[in-house]
Amino acid sequence: MQVDLYQTLKSINVTDDQAKLVVASIEEYIDNMVGDATKPLQEKIDGLQRSLETHMKTQTWVISIIGFTIVALTAIGTLVSILRH
């Protein structure tokens, strides 16, 4: 609750309930305005997060394929070396 606003309202003889209602209404308005103002930024962050997750999955597959290829080529090289002797 905005203490200064509440105290100011009380100083001009606004009832407790009315002062609390005014403060609550202003706080709700501010919350809505901040939410509306930050919505595009949140959407952009969400999009970047999805993009990052996609890139991470792709990188994981690429690294796995490279690792598998190295293991397979090493195994083939070892097998060829054994068969030559």
N, C-alpha and C positions, 0 to 999 in steps of 0.2 A: 504494500500500500504506500502511496506517495504521502509521507508524513507531513511535509510542508503544505501540500494542497489541502489535506484533511484538516490540518490546524487552521489554515486560512479560512476554510469554509466554516469551521466551528466558531471562529472569531466574529463572523458576521451572522451568528445565530442560526446557522443551518443545523437541522437536527442530525443526530448521530447516523440514523438510517439513510437520510438524504445525502449526507457527506460521503458515507461509505459507497452508496450507489453511484455518485458522481465519479469518485476515484476509481471504482471498479469499471465503470463505463469507459473512462479515459484509458485505463490500462488495457482493456480489451481492444480498444481502437488502435492503440500503439502496437500491440501484438499483431493485429491484423495487417497494419501498414508495413511493419517490419517483415512479416511473412510474405506479403505481396511483393515487397521490394527485393527480397532475397530469392524468390522463386526461380527467376531465370538463372541465377548463379547456381542454385541447387540442381537444376536440370542440366546445366553444363557440367557440373561435377559428376552427376550420375552418368552422363554420356561418356565422359573421360574415364570413369571407373570401368564401365562396360568395355570400352575400347582397350584399356589396359589388360583386363581379364582375358579378352580375346587374343591379344598379342602374347600374353604369358602362356596361354594354352598352345599357341602356334610354336613358340620358342621351345616349349617342353617337347613337342613332337619332333622338331628339327634336331634337338640335342639327342633325343632317343634314337632317331634314325642314324645320326652320325655315329653314336656309340655302338649301335648294332652293326653298322658297316665296318667299323674298325675291328670289332671282335670277329666278324665273319672273315674279313681279309686276313687277319692274323691267323685264324684257324686254317684257312686255305693255304696260306704260306707255310705254316707248320706242317700240314699234311703233305704238301708238295716236297718240302725239304726231307721229310721222313721217307717218302716214296723214292726219292733220288738215291738214297744211300742204300 
